[in-house]
Amino acid sequence: MARQKNFEMRHALASFRSLSAAGRGKQKHHKPTTTRYGIHISTMPGPLKTNRELAARKKRKIAASTDKEPASKKTQTVIVESTRNADIVKDIEKLQKGVLESEKNYNSIVTLVEHVQSRNSRLVKTKAAKALRQIFTTLMSTGRLSRSKKDSPDQVTVIEWLRGRYNEVTAELLKWLNDDEESVRTLALEMLLEFVIAEASFLRPSKDEYWFPEALFRSIVKSLLGSENTNRRLLEEFCKNFVDKYGDLTYFTYTSITQICGSDDTKTHAMVRNTVALLECMDGYPVSETVTSPPPSIIANMGDLKKTPAPLKSSSLRRAYQECWVAALRSVVDPEELKNILREKTHLMIKHFMTPELLMDFFTGCYDRGGPLALLALDGLFQLIEKRNLDYPDFYKKLYAMFDRNLLHLKYRPQFFRLVDVFLSSSHLPATITASFIKRMSRLSLSAPPAAIVTIVPFVYNLLRKHPTCLFMLHRANQYDLNELRKYGMDDPYLPDEEDPINSEALESCLWELVMLRDHYNPNVARFCGILAEQFTKPTFNTEEFLEHSYGSMIQEDLKKPTKKPVPIEFDVARVLTGPYKKKSELAVAEVTDADEEKEDDLWTFVH
């Protein structure tokens, strides 16, 4: 009876499990059976899920599937795009091969031009441009782009059509010079210059005369200079790989810049900046120290020419260089660019100009503007005065006006004093002019930094030695009653606001400013100024030793000096911040509290 009941119980349980599985739909594998007392008992499945739980589970599955769809679509799009580009590249190669094999396939050039002008990927456009470069250079070399009297009307029509497509390609490459990617700009510049070389070599009207595609080359230079994305690296590659290697490219670069700067078109800041940068990058003839003759032409076979063409002559290149710089300087307005030109190119321009007098207006214009520009333009003016006998009216008057309070704080101070030393070295200068410069420098030394004072003192010493008539400016105090001077002082007859050094009345004054400097806070300056109170036994000072002084150099000199004895320092800790100082022994014991000790510790806490 018990066995029968156990059998019925097992049968009921099995029926219940089957019904539960049928009610739940698809059921995964049951949990593994467990063993107890050697009898295998199947684990019961979990409880049935409600309709709400099943709906939530379904939503989660749908959301997970939708999240994965965009990624798969994006990957699929990239694969399709790369496959499409690969197919287009293969078609471009087939079209290029067909055009080069037969004239019947010339219409394929239109498809290649459309690829270059379209919004396809960069790979497709670059591949199509390279294919067109190969096609048109081959057509030029084989003479199929050159017209002759023997050509039939149909042949002339084909040649004109080909040249039209060629112009479309060059126009598109000129737009690439303003592309955001540097690799695209470099590729476009190389292809355009290859077209220039091919035209000059194969499209000459006759072998007996020289011809250059000046219109195309001028468009290249104009697009290159007018682009906001043109950087110095691209200009340096342009000069190094092309302009400096070929004489005619150098010549037509100069003439193109001259025409661009001389035109009435509005010149942007980028164009002026790139123009100056290009001229600075050009390091070939005639500015190079190593290249003494014009470089060769880009035309390979020049043996048929009876005489040397003008672009390859030394005189033509120097004249083009001169005219180019004169036109460019008229366009430069930015002070920083003018400073760079005056600092780097003054000597080269004066050396290589056929008529350096043309620079007179540029130098005088910068000189009249004052400030750092006047300091830098002074060198060019001096070279023109010395070597070219330039007559500059009121030169010393304007030089005197440059001595102001800002002069001694500029970084161009050493260069300026070198030139002033040359200007004032002549013994034929009137004593009134020399005395005015001495007095002006002495007055400025009162507010000058120590490094500038160290420059002024030997400078004044040398001027007094070269012009003995000014020595009495050091010893004029004996003419007055010293007691009255100490009591009432005196009026300095020197007129600091006078613009003309001849009328400044500096000869009636004395150099009391240099006497004041003997009490300067810097001991080196005070000691150095004492040489003017001693006998003038030294012939002259070498001012070059004092021109480059600065705060840093003076500190380094002091640090190098050996100390003869220990430096005395204060070893008693201050007990008060204000008022008379008292030692610890003088203070009452009651005055020193714990709070005072804490304040003292705070005062002497160092943070590392």
Buried (B, 14 or more C-beta within 10 A) or exposed (E): EEEEEEEEEEEEEEEEBEEBEEEBEEEEEEEEEEEEEEEEEEEEBEEEEEEEEEEEEEEEEEEEEEEEEEEEEEEEEEEEEEEEBEEBBEBBEEBBEBBBEEEEBBEBBEEBBEBBBEEBBEEBBBBBBBBBBEBBBBBBEEEBBBBEEEEEEEEEEBBEBBBEBBEBBBEBBBEBBBBEEEEBBBBBBBBBBBBBBBBBBBBBEEEEEBBBBBEBBBBBBBBBBBBEBBEEEBBBBBBBEBBBBBBBBBBBBBBBBBBBBBEEEEBEEBBBBBBBBBBBBBBBBBBEEEBEEBBEBBBEEBEEBEEBBBBBBBEBBBBBBBBBBBBBBEBBEEEEBBBBBBEEBBEBBBEBBEEBEBBBEBBBBBBEEBBBBBBBBBBBBBBBBEEBEBEBEEBBEBBBBBBEEEBBEBEBBBBBBBBBBEBBEEEEBBEBBBBBBBBBBBBBBEEBBBBBBBBBBBBBBBBBBBBEEBEEBBEBEEEEEEEEEEEEEEEBEBBEEBEBBBEBBBBBBBBBBBBEBBEBEBEBBBEBBEBBEEEBEEEEBEBEEBBEBBEEEBEEEEEEEEEEEEEEEEEEEEBEEEEEEEEEEEEEEEEEEEEEEEEBEEEEEEEE
